[in-house]
Amino acid sequence: MNVQEKWEIVQQNIEEACLRSARNKEDVKVIAVTKYVSIQRMKEALEAGLDHIGESRAQDALPKAELLGNRGTWHFIGHLQTNKVKDVIEPFSYIHSLDRLSLAKEMNKRAEKLGKTISCFVQVNVSNEETKHGLAFNQVEDFIESLQDLPFIKVVGLMTMAPLVESPEEARPFFRELKQLLVLLQKRNWAHAPLQELSMGMSNDYQVAIEEGATFVRLGSCLVGE
Ligand SMILES: *Cc1c(COP(=O)(O)O)cnc(C)c1O
C-alpha cells in the first residue's frame, strides 16, 4: 500500500476512536515516524498531507532533513545524547525525550544561541521497565519545576512508550495514568510548562491511546511502513 492508502485507513481509525471517546478528531495530531523509510516514502507522506515527521536518531535524520529542504515539522522521538543537541536543535521543533536536567541545560543553551524556544515533552517511564528511558511518575513534578529557570525551554506535555503487550487493551491503564498525571500537573499553572499535549500511542496501540487522551500519536509501520 502507498502512504496515501495507509493514511486513509489510519484517519478512519482515528475518527472511530474519537467517536468512541467523544473527542474531536482535530485534537489528535499524527506524527509520521520515518526512521525506517526512504526519502521517497517521506516525500509521499508529505504529499499526502502529513506534516509532522518523527525521527529517532540524529545521524539518520539530519541528512533527510537536508534533502527534504526542511519541509514538515520535525519531532525528535528517540533517546537524545547531550552531545547531539547542537545538531538537532535547529531542524527539530519538538523534542519528545527530555528526561534529565543536564540535557535540558544543554538544549536551553543551544536554543538561546539560535534565538528559538524549543518545545519539549518530558518522557515518563509508565511501566517502570528498566530498559526504558524516562522518569518515574513520582519524579516528574520536581523535574518540571527544576526547568523553570531555563527560558528557552517550553514543556508542552508528557510522552510515553507503553510496554510491549499482546493486546492494545493491556496498554490502556498506562495511558490513563499518564493522562491523570498531566491533569494533576496542569493545576500547577506553570508559565514554562503549559502541559497541553500527550504524546502516546504507536502503530499497535494508537486507538486506545486516543481514547485515553493522546494529542500526538507516533505512527511508523501502520502509516509509512514499506
Ligand atoms: C519507532 C517509534 C515509533 C513508531 O513505532 P511503530 O510501532 O512503527 O508505529 C513511535 N515512537 C517511538 C519513540 C519510536 O521509537
The ligand as a Tripos MOL2 file, in Angstrom:
@<TRIPOS>MOLECULE
LIG
   15    15     1     0     0
SMALL
NO_CHARGES

@<TRIPOS>ATOM
      1 C1          9.6960    3.7980   16.2130 C.3       1 LIG1
      2 C2          8.9500    4.5850   17.1700 C.ar      1 LIG1
      3 C3          7.5830    4.8200   16.9910 C.ar      1 LIG1
      4 C4          6.7540    4.2280   15.8650 C.3       1 LIG1
      5 O1          6.6490    2.8530   16.0090 O.3       1 LIG1
      6 P1          5.6140    1.9670   15.1370 P.3       1 LIG1
      7 O2          5.3330    0.7970   16.0090 O.co2     1 LIG1
      8 O3          6.3200    1.6190   13.8840 O.co2     1 LIG1
      9 O4          4.4080    2.8010   14.9120 O.co2     1 LIG1
     10 C5          6.9480    5.6380   17.9170 C.ar      1 LIG1
     11 N1          7.6030    6.1850   18.9560 N.ar      1 LIG1
     12 C6          8.9080    5.9770   19.1590 C.ar      1 LIG1
     13 C7          9.5680    6.6160   20.3210 C.3       1 LIG1
     14 C8          9.6270    5.1600   18.2810 C.ar      1 LIG1
     15 O5         10.9230    4.9630   18.5000 O.3       1 LIG1
@<TRIPOS>BOND
     1     1     2 1
     2     2     3 ar
     3     2    14 ar
     4     3     4 1
     5     3    10 ar
     6     4     5 1
     7     5     6 1
     8     6     7 2
     9     6     8 1
    10     6     9 1
    11    10    11 ar
    12    11    12 ar
    13    12    13 1
    14    12    14 ar
    15    14    15 1
@<TRIPOS>SUBSTRUCTURE
     1 LIG1         1 GROUP 0 **** ****
